[in-house]
Amino acid sequence: MSHLPQIDYDTASEEIRAAHDEEVRLRGRMTNMKRTLLHSPAAHRIYAEWFTLRAELDPAINERAIWIFSHAISKAAKSKIAITFFRRALINNGFNPDALELSEEEALLNAFGKAIITDSNAVPAELWAKLKQRYETKVLVDLVAFAGIMLATAVFNNVVEVDFDPELEAFAEGASSSAS
């Protein structure tokens, strides 16, 4: 059970309701993490910059590669909600996250995501060399910043023990439909 409650829309301030409504307008849904973050609209805005950075990375890094990168970070950070969120993205787009055949780029991003979480002080030089060959500096800046928000999301969910979103259940590791 979550250490912090989700907002109660009916009793929330105008500022919180406006932030809630804008999130639903922009993204079409409201997750339990966002409902918890909305106790602080500023915190919610900061975490929502994930979407800004994702847009900055497009088209340099495609959607599937970003999901794989985000999934690698989530797994390394042991964040069940984040892991399952990206499993759902992969599954809903016809990919089996338990049996992915990674392209060279996806394998590089997967390794980078894991390395960032394993020891951000020791990302291997050969990994950096490959990243610098593939991407411009701005893309790498955005990618590392994106990873930071991804890690922040995992940490928030883990520390607060945000309630698992029911719509993610079918996509969790080991769920019967997760391999379909």
C-alpha positions as CSV (number, residue, x, y, z in Angstrom):
1,M,0.0,0.0,0.0
2,S,1.2,3.4,-0.9
3,H,2.8,5.6,1.8
4,L,1.2,8.6,0.2
5,P,-2.4,9.0,-0.9
6,Q,-3.5,9.9,-4.4
7,I,-5.3,13.3,-4.7
8,D,-9.0,13.4,-4.2
9,Y,-10.2,15.3,-7.3
10,D,-13.4,16.5,-5.7
11,T,-11.7,18.1,-2.7
12,A,-8.5,19.2,-4.4
13,S,-7.5,22.8,-5.0
14,E,-8.3,24.6,-8.3
15,E,-4.6,24.4,-9.1
16,I,-4.4,20.6,-8.6
17,R,-7.7,20.0,-10.5
18,A,-6.4,22.2,-13.4
19,A,-3.1,20.2,-13.5
20,H,-5.1,17.0,-13.4
21,D,-7.4,18.1,-16.2
22,E,-4.4,19.2,-18.4
23,E,-2.6,15.9,-17.9
24,V,-5.7,14.0,-19.0
25,R,-6.2,16.3,-21.9
26,L,-2.6,15.9,-23.0
27,R,-2.1,12.2,-22.4
28,G,-5.6,10.7,-22.2
29,R,-5.1,9.0,-18.8
30,M,-4.0,9.5,-15.2
31,T,-1.8,7.0,-13.5
32,N,-1.6,6.4,-9.8
33,M,1.9,7.9,-9.8
34,K,0.6,11.1,-11.3
35,R,-2.4,11.2,-9.0
36,T,0.1,11.0,-6.1
37,L,2.5,13.5,-7.6
38,L,-0.3,16.0,-8.1
39,H,-0.3,16.9,-4.4
40,S,2.6,19.1,-5.7
41,P,1.8,20.4,-9.2
42,A,5.4,21.6,-9.4
43,A,6.7,18.0,-8.8
44,H,4.2,16.7,-11.4
45,R,5.4,19.3,-14.0
46,I,9.0,18.3,-13.4
47,Y,8.3,14.6,-13.8
48,A,6.2,15.3,-16.9
49,E,9.3,16.7,-18.6
50,W,9.9,13.1,-19.5
51,F,7.5,13.8,-22.4
52,T,9.4,16.9,-23.4
53,L,12.7,15.0,-23.5
54,R,11.1,12.1,-25.4
55,A,9.9,14.6,-28.0
56,E,13.4,16.1,-28.2
57,L,14.9,12.6,-28.9
58,D,12.5,12.0,-31.8
59,P,13.4,11.2,-34.5
60,A,17.0,10.5,-33.5
61,I,15.8,7.5,-31.4
62,N,12.6,5.7,-32.3
63,E,9.8,4.7,-30.0
64,R,10.7,1.0,-29.6
65,A,14.4,1.9,-28.8
66,I,13.2,4.4,-26.2
67,W,10.9,1.7,-24.6
68,I,13.8,-0.7,-24.5
69,F,16.1,2.0,-22.9
70,S,13.4,2.9,-20.4
71,H,12.7,-0.7,-19.7
72,A,16.4,-1.4,-19.0
73,I,16.5,1.5,-16.6
74,S,13.3,0.4,-14.9
75,K,14.5,-3.2,-14.5
76,A,17.9,-2.2,-13.2
77,A,16.1,0.1,-10.7
78,K,13.7,-2.7,-9.7
79,S,10.6,-0.5,-10.3
80,K,7.7,-2.9,-10.9
81,I,5.4,-0.1,-12.1
82,A,7.9,1.3,-14.6
83,I,8.9,-2.1,-15.8
84,T,5.3,-3.0,-16.5
85,F,4.5,0.3,-18.1
86,F,7.2,-0.4,-20.8
87,R,6.3,-4.0,-21.0
88,R,2.8,-2.8,-21.9
89,A,4.1,-0.5,-24.5
90,L,6.1,-3.2,-26.2
91,I,3.3,-5.8,-26.0
92,N,0.6,-3.4,-27.3
93,N,2.9,-2.8,-30.3
94,G,3.3,-6.5,-31.1
95,F,6.6,-7.2,-29.3
96,N,7.3,-9.8,-26.7
97,P,9.5,-8.1,-24.0
98,D,10.7,-11.5,-22.8
99,A,12.0,-12.5,-26.3
100,L,13.2,-9.3,-28.0
101,E,15.7,-9.5,-30.8
102,L,17.5,-6.2,-30.3
103,S,19.0,-4.2,-33.2
104,E,22.5,-2.9,-32.7
105,E,21.1,0.5,-31.6
106,E,18.6,-1.1,-29.2
107,A,21.3,-3.3,-27.7
108,L,23.5,-0.2,-27.2
109,L,20.7,1.7,-25.5
110,N,19.8,-1.3,-23.3
111,A,23.4,-1.6,-22.2
112,F,23.6,2.1,-21.5
113,G,20.4,2.1,-19.5
114,K,21.7,-0.7,-17.3
115,A,25.1,0.9,-16.9
116,I,23.6,4.2,-15.8
117,I,21.8,2.5,-13.0
118,T,24.5,0.0,-12.1
119,D,27.1,2.7,-11.5
120,S,26.6,6.1,-13.0
121,N,30.3,6.9,-12.0
122,A,31.6,4.0,-14.2
123,V,29.8,3.9,-17.5
124,P,32.3,2.0,-19.6
125,A,34.4,4.1,-22.0
126,E,33.7,1.7,-24.9
127,L,30.0,2.2,-24.4
128,W,30.5,6.0,-24.5
129,A,32.6,5.6,-27.6
130,K,29.8,3.7,-29.4
131,L,27.2,6.3,-28.3
132,K,29.3,9.2,-29.5
133,Q,29.7,7.5,-32.9
134,R,26.0,7.1,-33.3
135,Y,24.5,10.3,-31.8
136,E,25.2,14.0,-31.8
137,T,26.0,15.7,-28.5
138,K,22.6,17.2,-28.1
139,V,21.0,13.8,-28.4
140,L,23.3,12.4,-25.8
141,V,22.6,15.3,-23.4
142,D,18.8,14.7,-23.9
143,L,19.3,10.9,-23.5
144,V,21.2,11.2,-20.2
145,A,18.6,13.8,-18.9
146,F,15.8,11.5,-20.0
147,A,17.5,8.6,-18.1
148,G,17.6,10.9,-15.0
149,I,13.9,11.5,-15.1
150,M,13.3,7.8,-15.8
151,L,15.4,6.9,-12.7
152,A,13.6,9.6,-10.7
153,T,10.3,8.0,-11.7
154,A,11.5,4.6,-10.6
155,V,12.7,6.0,-7.3
156,F,9.5,7.8,-6.7
157,N,7.4,4.7,-7.3
158,N,9.7,2.5,-5.3
159,V,10.1,4.8,-2.3
160,V,6.4,5.8,-2.1
161,E,5.3,2.3,-3.0
162,V,2.7,3.8,-5.3
163,D,-0.3,1.5,-5.8
164,F,0.1,-0.6,-8.9
165,D,-2.2,0.6,-11.7
166,P,-4.9,-2.2,-12.2
167,E,-4.7,-1.7,-16.0
168,L,-1.0,-2.8,-15.9
169,E,-1.7,-6.2,-14.1
170,A,-2.1,-8.1,-17.4
171,F,1.4,-6.9,-18.6
172,A,3.4,-7.6,-15.4
173,E,6.2,-10.1,-15.6
174,G,4.8,-13.6,-15.2
175,A,1.2,-12.5,-16.0
176,S,-0.4,-15.0,-18.3
177,S,-1.0,-12.5,-21.1
178,S,2.4,-10.8,-20.9
179,A,3.9,-13.2,-23.4
180,S,1.2,-12.8,-26.0
